[in-house]
Amino acid sequence: MDSRFGRDMALITVEALTQTAQQQAEEYARHWGVTTAAPPPGSKGVKVVVSETAVGLGFVEAKRGKPYFVDFLTQEWRGRLLKGLPRNHIFRRAIGVHDGPVSVIDATAGFGQDAMLAVSLGCDVTAVEKSNVVITVLRNGIERAREDESLRAKFAKMKVVEADAEQFLAHSPAADVVYLDPMFTKPKKSAKSPKEMQLLQDLLAPLPTNEDLERLFLVAYAHARHRVVIKQPLKAKALGRTPTHTYKGQSIRYDVYVK
């Protein structure tokens, strides 16, 4: 989910969760041009939270729940990373992993969940994210996961890059697969988005226009050696043209454009 370089407009403050994390919080606040002071009552927006080991993202309004941390050490993620995905898994089929791993550029990486699915398949993965705030949270989650010796080898094939997706694709070597999970306009009648998606939507607003998405798709299609994969809400319209294949889940689908 890419955004602008520098400060994200909805970022209000950086909050240290402990006294020992205060110095790091102040460094982040200076970097992003915000404060570490508590926002006034009634404020809305997003905050970065910092502990001794972790960096996360949360809503300023307490009623919207606890902060979100990228965590690939959960039982679910450890299982995926160590065992891979079943051969009939729709993500595996969409990426096109059959006889061996492929190179994948996740051009709108966000918090890295989809990039990590590709890592679990043994792919060479480049995760590209434009927002410095988001990539800071993502890199922190990856660094903590790399401390687990059993997972360390999995991350050897993963690279995280802070860059604009279009510019990166236009000036980097081709990959087998370019993967896109852009922020589409949310349908009026739909289930509430997961917390991490809500945080990204608030932090990175405004959402890209259809013209933005079509332009990104064209750049991705020109760059990919074999296919472009776009993750979409289940009932959303295809991006500009009819996909070669579509793989549907319960709430999302993958549109595949084979070259």
Helices and strands as residue ranges (DSSP letters): E 11-16, G 19-21, H 22-32, E 46-50, E 55-59, G 62-64, H 75-83, H 90-95, E 103-106, H 113-120, E 124-129, H 132-146, H 149-152, G 153-157, E 158-162, H 165-170, E 177-180, H 195-204, H 210-223, E 227-233, E 245-248, E 252-258
